[in-house]
Each structure stands twice: as structure tokens, then as C-alpha cells.
Amino acid sequence: MNDLTFLPAVEMARLIGKKEISPIELAEAHLEKIERLNPKLNAYVQVEPELVLGEARAAEDAVKNGQDLGLLHGVPISIKSSIEVAGYRCEAGTRLREGYIAARDAPLVARLRAAGAIVLGVTNTPELLMAWETDNLLYGRTNSPWDLNRTPGGSSGGEAAAIAAGMSAGGVGSDGGGSIRVPAHFSGICGLKPTPGRIPSTGHFPASGGPFAMIGVVGPMARTVADLKALFEVMQGPDDGDSFAAPVPLRWPKFEDVRKLRIGYFEDDGRTPVTAETRQAVRTAAEVLRAEGFQVEEFRPAGLETARQLWKKFFVKIGGMLIGPMFRGRERDLSPILRQFLDWCAAEPELSADSLLEAWIQRDALRAELLAQMQEYPILLCPAAAVPAFRHGERSWIVEGKTMNYLDAWSYTEWFNLLGNPAAVVPVSYSPDGLPIGVQIAGRPWEEETVLRVAAVLQKACAMNRKPPPIT
């Protein structure tokens, strides 16, 4: 491939180890692409070329000196600007943190650097991450490399756009309601939302605490499942700063064992309609996995609508209760997207201590119910969202003759945040407009390895359909 920036991250590391490409050459190729494309896409909010090249030279010296090389040695990556990277902005898209520079690396960033990865820069987000569209008053909107008039999603939209366009080999996003998986689906890349605590959220802003520790996670994003696997291996493991951390060892199951698992798939949730191409993508994924030897059957778990409603209480209502007071006296600093989110929050019923406790208990009972169902179907296959990437500012769509509102379109990811399941998104097909369509693969808590094994099979079978976005 002539364009080094579209090599898989694991292939970049392999070629560096064999001295067939140089970390400096690879860094320069990415920096050139960032310089050329970022003015159109606005994916990065900060890039420091001299720092990048300095790290690349050190990586080159390590290869020449025969030092032990990490799994991602010399691979250029990006980090969402809500995660601390020493010397870089960690503003989470809000004027309340304008100019804030992280003093240290978050644990996951330190682990990536220890594995040899080179941080290219930090990427754009909506204000305080509360949107599925990336836009804010500090840096403006991020555009999709598939269509500049559309969004790459949110809140990890800058990450998705950078990776899809070859401005990063892979990176890290965060996800409290689809913020890794929806941008992956919109942008034609892969993303993994892990079980809370599997990858430490320490160093993320807003901090992961209370209900947000239960539903919010950080996780890898990349163009291939093999790259997700490598990033996950490096970042996973407990950290004292994450209240949900647990010492779960890596356990990669044999493919023969994974293939024995039953997969349940559903094309819609019975409430929120999906576009025809989304429905067909799920059907295609089911057929592909069946052809690969899996037992795949139609199955829709019970309790999904209750999960959606409970997620709204924890994310929308409590999110607004936490964020609203931060802007007292600084209302002019509210971005339109966040102001809209707070309006939605205000429209929700008030939460008392009793109703919050009741919701929490109901959530735990619902989680137990889902896990009981997943004894029969340990893997679930479903849409990642109801629609493909939308045009900037759109807030409703006509799908199957029904008007679908903005908050409803992402329910397909929200359940798994509420209930703590790991879930990955893999690109499968395209819409009539040429937009990517991803399919979601969910598993049981702490079984990311199984999810990634299935995701790898699906992506390999669909690889012949892959093409780069028009803006490259």
C-alpha cells in the first residue's frame, strides 16, 4: 500500500520491528496528512509536530539499538481531549476548562506509551461530551471524512474522523451512551466499549464517579478489530483510581470454543425503527457468522425498553443535575448543543432520593434478567444506531414512516451502558448515499475477548467491501 497511514496499526508495528519502515517515516506521513486534512475535518484540537518527531526519533533509535520493542512500537495514535495526556489540552470541549493543560498522562495513556505508541495529538469533542454530534464553542464542529456536511458522531467524533481519514492509526474514546460505538458506526471504523473497570477511566474528565462510573467507560477505536485487540491488551488492567476496577486477567478463548456459542440477533428493538440499510446490515452480519459455523438465531432480549428509560434517568437527568450548576453565572459559555441537552434534562421528571434508589435497584434487577437470558445467547447482534451519519444540526428523521427524534436513535447502544455489557461495532456495509453502516456485537460483562473474537470473524468476512472515505 502506497499510503502508509492506512496500514493496520499491528502491521505498522511489525514492519517497524523488521526495519522495513521507520517510525520517523510513519510519523511524518501522519503529520503531513493531518496538515492537509485537518483544516477540512477539524478532528484534532492540538498537535505538536516537534514532540511527535522527537518520540519517533527515540523509537527509531530503540530499533537500531536492538532494544525490546512493545506491541505498538512506533505506532502513531490519537487521544480524545477528555483524557489526560501530559502537556496537551484536556478541555472536553468546554470554555469552563479553556486552556487547561494536563500535567500527567492518564494510566491508559502511560500504558500505551510504555508499549511504544507515539501520541500525535488530542481530538475534538462536543461540550462535556453530552452529544452524538461533535461541535463546541472552543473549536467548532468536526466533519465526517465521508461527507463534510455530516457529523462523524459524538462524543468521540474527533477520534473517529481522525482514524477513518488515516490521520491516526488508532486511539482512545469514551462512551457513556454510545460515544465510541456511534462514531465508529458513522465513520466506518471499529470501536469497543468495555465493561466498566476493565480499562481504567482514571484521568478522564468529567471524572467517572457515582452513576457515571456505572455507565461510562474508556475504550479503543481503530480501523481493524486486530488493532482494537492490540490497544485493548495494552490498556486493560485495574487501576486504583477507577472505582469499578477488578483484577480480571486476559483470557483469549480458542476460536473453536467461541464458535460453539449461540448468537442471538435482532434487527430492531420493537420500538425504534431502523433504516432499511441498517436492517440489512444486521441480517448480513447474521448470515456471515452463520456461514462461518456459528449458531445464529433470531432473539430479542426482554427488558430493552425499561433499560432505555432507566439509562435516561442516569445519563440525561443526573447528567443535567451535575452539569447545570457548573454554568451558574457563565450561561453565555454554554454551547448550543449542551444547552439543548440541559433543556431535555429539565423536561424529564424530577428525581428524588427515593426515585433514584428505586431506579438503581431496578437497574440491578434488569441486569440480572439480561444475564440470565445471555446464558442461552452469550453474544447479541443488533444495530449500532437507527440511522447512518446525519447532517450537521439534524434532530429528527423519517424512518419506516415514523418520525424519529434525536434521543431515540441511539437507544441501541444505551442499553449496554446501563447494564455494563462490553460491546463492539464493526463496519459491515454502506447506505445508498455511500455512508458506512456498522453492526454491534455485545457480550457478557468481563468477556471482551469473546466479543473481539466474534468481531474479528465478522470483519474479515466483510473486508472485501471496505473502501477508504472520499476525504483522504
N, C-alpha and C positions, 0 to 999 in steps of 0.2 A: 504494500500500500504506500502510495507516494505521500499521503498526508499522515505524518507520524501521530498527530493529535487524535486520530480516530482509532488507533490501536487500542485493544483492551489493556487495562492497567496491568494485569498479570503478565501480558505479553511484553509490555514496556519493561517491566522488572526483569523478565527472563532475558531479553535482548541486551539489557544493560549488564547483567551478570556475565553474559557471554562476550561482552565487549563489542557487540555488533552495532550498538548505538550508544551515544554519550549522554549522560544526564544533562550536560550543558546544551547539547543539540536539542534535546527534548524540551528543556525549559525555554530555550529561545523560540522554538516553534510555537509553544503555547503563548508566550508573551507577544509574539507577532500577531497571532490570531486574536488575542484579547485587544490589542491596539487597533486592529482592523474592524472587529465586530462589536466590541462593547459599546461604542457610540450608538449603534443601532439597537442593541438589545438591552443595554443598561442592566446587565446581570451582576457585575462587580461594583461594589462601593469603594473598595480600596485594593490596590495592587502596588507592591513595592518591588519593581524590577531588580534593583541592586541587591536587595535581600534575597530574592529568588535566585539570582545568578550566583551569589555568594554560597548559598546552600548547594546549588548544583555543582559548583567547583569542588566543594568539600566532598560531595557524593562521588565525583569523578576521581578524586584522589584516593578515596576508600577502595574503589575498584582497582585502580592501578597498584595500590599497595597490598592487594590480596586480603583485605580485611573481610571478616564475616559480614555478609550483607543481609539486611532484613527483607521481609516478604514484599515490601513496597519500595525497595531501594531506588531512589531517583525518580519516583513517580510523582508528577505534579498534580496536586489536588486542591480543592477549594473548601471553604468552611462557611456555613451560614452565619451572618453577622449578629446572631443572638447567642453565639458560643464564643467563649474567651479564647483568643489567640494573642499571645504576648506581642505587644507593640501595634496591634491592629484595633480598629474601631469595633466596639461591641455595643451598638446603639439600638438594635432591634427596631430600627425604622422610626424612632420617636424623637421629637425635639426635646423631650424631657431628659434624654441622655446624649444630646448632641455633643460631639467631640469626645465622648468617653472612650478612653484607650485602655484595653485590658493590660494588666500588669503581669499576668501569668497565663500559661496555657491551661485550658480545661484538661482534666485527666485523659479524656479520649484523644485530644489533640497531642498531648505528650506521648501517648502510646503510638499514634500514627507517625510522629517524628522519630520515635525510637525504632520503628520498623523501616525507616529510611524515606518516608514520604516527604515531599517538598511542598510547603503551603504557598500557593500562588497568590491568594488574597481571600477577602471575605465578600459575601454576596448579599444581594438586596432582599428585603422582606417587607410585608405590609406592617403598618404601625402596630407594635406589640404583638404581632403575629396573628391578629384576630381577623383573618380574611382568607379566602381562597383565590384572591387576586392580589398581585404584588404591586403596591403603589404606596407612596408616603410623601410627606412634605419635605423630607430631607433630600431625597434623591430622585423622586418621581417614579414613574411606572417602569416595570420590566416587560419587555415584549417577547413573544414567542418566536423562536427561530423558524417555526413552520409557517407563521403568518404574523407580521409585525402589528397587525390590527387586533391580535388576540393575546390573551394572557397565557403565560406558561404555568399559571396556577399560583397557589399560595398555601401556607406561608413560605414554603421553601422554593419559591418561584425563581429567585436568582440562581440558586443551586441547579435547578432543573434546566434552566436556559443555558447556563454555562456548560454543563455536562453534555447536553444534547448537541450543542454547536461545536463541540471539540475544543472549548476554551478551558476544560478541566478534564482529567481522566476519571474523576470520581470525587465524592465528597461526603459531607455530613449535613443532614437536615434535622428538623424536629417535627413532631407530629402529635397534636392533641385532638384532632378531628379529621385527619386525612391529609395533613400538611406535608407529608412525604409522598404519600400514595397518589393523591390527586395531581400534584405537579408531575409525578412520574408518568401517570396516565396521559395527561395533557401533552407531555413533551417527548413521548416515545422512548423513555428510558426505564430503568428498573429501580425499585426502591423497597426498603424493608423497614416496617415498623416493628421493633422487637417488643418482647414482654417488658413491662416496666421493671427497671432494675438490672436488666441483662447487660445493657450498655449504660455506664453512669451518666446521669444528666448533670452532674456537678459542673458548675461553670456556665450553665445556661441561664439566660435572662429572658423573660421572667423566671425566677427561681422555681424549681419543681418542688412544691410543698402542698400539704393538705390534699384537697381533691385533685389538684393538678398533678401531684405525684402519682396518683392512681391512673390517670388517663393520658398524661403527657410523657413522651419519650424522645430520645435522640436516636438516629439511625443512619445507615449508609444509603447512598444514592450513586448509581453508576450506569454505564450503558449495557453491561452484561451481568448475568447472575454470578458468573465466576468472579467478577470484580466485587460484587456485593459480598460474596463469601469471604474473600481476602480481607476486605475492610472490616467485616463483622468479626472475623477471627482476631484481628489486631485490637479492635476497640472493646470487645466484650470482657467481662470480668467485674467483680464487685469493687465498689469504692465507698468509703465511709460517708462521703458527702451525699450519697443517694439513699434516701430512706427506704427504698424498695429493693436495695441491693441484696443479692443472695449468691453464695459461692457455688454456682452451677458450672460444672466443667463442660468443656467442649465434648460433644458426643455425635460424631458424624455417622449416621446409620448406613449400612450397606444398601445399595440400590435394590438388591433382591428383597430386602426386608421392607423397604419403603413401598415397593410395587405391590406388596400384599395388602396395603392399607386401602380401605374403601374411601372413595371420594364422592361427596355429595355436592351437586351443583344446582344453582337456581339462577334463572335469567332476570328475575325481578323479585321484589320483596312483597308483592301483592298490594302495595300502596303507592309507591313512587314509580311511575312509568319510566322506561329507558328507551333511548333511540333504537331504531332498527339495527344500526350497525353495532351498537353495544350488545344487544341481544345476540346478534350473530357471532360476535367475538367470543362470548361465553360458550355458545354452542360449539364453535370451532375448537376452543380450548378443551372442552369435554371430549370431543371426538378425537383430538390429537392424543390426549392422555389415554383414552381407551385403546387407541391403536398401538400405544406403547406398552400395553399389557396391564394397565390399571383397571380396577373395577370401578366404573364411574356410573353413578345413578342419580336421577333427579331427586333432590331432597332440599327442602327449605326448613331451617330450624324454626321452632316456635319461639315467641317472645321478642322478635325483632322490633316490632313497633313500640313495645314497652321500653326496650333498650334505647331507641331513638329519643323517646320522651325524657327518659332519665338523663341521657347524655346532655340534652338541652339544659336541664337543671344544673348540672355540674359545670358545664363549659360556658354556656351562654349566660345564665343567670348569675352564677357565682363569679364568673369571669368579669361581668359588668360590675358586680358589687366590689370587686377588688380594684378594678381599673378606674372606675368613675372618680373615686376620691383623689386619685393621683393628679387629676386635672383641675381641681378646685383652684380658681384664681388664674388658671392658664388655659382656659377654654379655647382661646384663639390658636393654641398649638395642636388642637385635635385635627387629625386628617379627616376628610370626608368619609373614608371607609370606616374608620374607627368610630366616628360619630354615629354612623348608620348602625354599627354593631351595638353601641350603647342604647340606641333607640329600640332595637329589637329586644335587648335585655330588659329595658324598662317596661315593655309590653307584656313580658312574662309575669305570671303570678308571683307574688312576693313569697320569699322563703323564710319561714320561722325556724327556730331551733328544732321544734318537733317535726316539721315537714322535711327538714334536711336529714334528720336522723332516720325518719321513715324511708326517705329516698335511698339512703345509704344501705339500710337493711334490705330494701327491695332489690337494689343492685346486686348485693351478695347472693341473694336467693336466685336471681336471674342467672348469675354467672354459674352457680351450681347446676341449674337446669340445662344451660347450654353445654357444659362439660359432660353432663350425663348423656346428652344427645350425641356428643362427639366421641363417645365410646364406640359408637357404631360407625360414625363417619369422622375419622380424625383429621381429615382435610376437607375444607369447604372451598368451593369455586364459585365466584359471583362477580358482578360488575365492580369496578373501582369507583364509578360515578355514573350518574344517569345520562350525562351529555359529554361530548368531547370539548376541547378547549373553546371557551366562549370569547366573544368580542369584549374589549375593554368597556366596563361600565354596565354590561348587561346584567339584569337581575331576575329575569323570568324567560321561560321558553315554552313553546307549544310542543308537547310530546304525546304522541298517540291521542291527539285530540283534546288533551288536557293542558291547562296552564300550570306549569311547574315553577314554584318560587325558588329563589336562591338557596335558602337554608335547607330545603328539602332535597336538593340534588346530590348532596354529599352524605346522605344517611348511610350509604353502602360502606363507608369507611368508619363512621362514628360508632357503630355497634362495637367494633373490635377495640376501640379506645376505651369505651366504658367497661368492657368485660375483660380486658387485659390480654387478648389473644395476639400472638405475633401474626403479621400479615405482610405479604409481598405483592408487588404489582409487576407484571411482565407485559411488554408490548406484544400484541397479537395480530392486529390488522389496522385498517385505515377507514376513515369515513369517506363518503362521496366527495368531500372537499379536500381529501388528502391529509386529514388530521389523524394522528395516532390514536389508537384505541387499546387501552390496557385492560387486563383481566386480573382480578385479585385472588390470591391464594392464602387462606387463613388456616392456622393450625392451633394446637392446644398450647397453653402457656408453657414457656421454657423449652419449646420444641422448634426453635428457629431453624435448626439444622435440617429437620424433616421438611419444613416449608421450602427451604432453599433447594433441597434435593429435587422436589417436585417442580419447583420453578425452573430449575436448570433443564429438566427434560422438556418442559413446555417451550422455553426459549429456543433451545436447539432445534426443535421441530418447526418453529416459526421463523427461524433465522433467514430462510430464503426470501422471505417477504420484506426484510429490513432494507431501509434506504436512509441516507442522511437527510436532514432537513434542508430546505431550499437555501437558507441563510447559513452558509459555511465558508 
